[in-house]
Amino acid sequence: MSNKSSRSSLKTTEEILNDEDFRSLSSQKNSISVILTILELVLYFGFIALIAFNKPFLASKVSGAISIGIPIAVGTIFLSWVFTGIYIYWANSKYDILVKKVKEKIGG
């Protein structure tokens, strides 16, 4: 009996994986994930490279005792939050709608 159940769920899984809406959902999720990951890596590694290769620039004073490295570091952290916000906005406005559509199709 479990073998029959496994075959039934396997067929359902295959149908879901071949469904156009599910493929679109997966493709969009992968696209935004890759884009935001690349942006985050460029941001962080760019900051680290700046620390490693251009310390005099980071040490230059903006005002008083504050060097330019401080606002750049704060900006790096802030942009990480922005990227997270972009993903949350996308997930709430697009992804959740597509997930609901796929769930309705499969009866979930």
Secondary structure, 3 states (H helix, E strand, C coil): CHHHHHHHHHHHHHHHHHCHHHHHHHHHHHHHHHHHHHHHHHHHHHHHHHHHHCHHHHHCEEECCEECHHHHHHHHHHHHHHHHHHHHHHHHHHHHHHHHHHHHHHCC
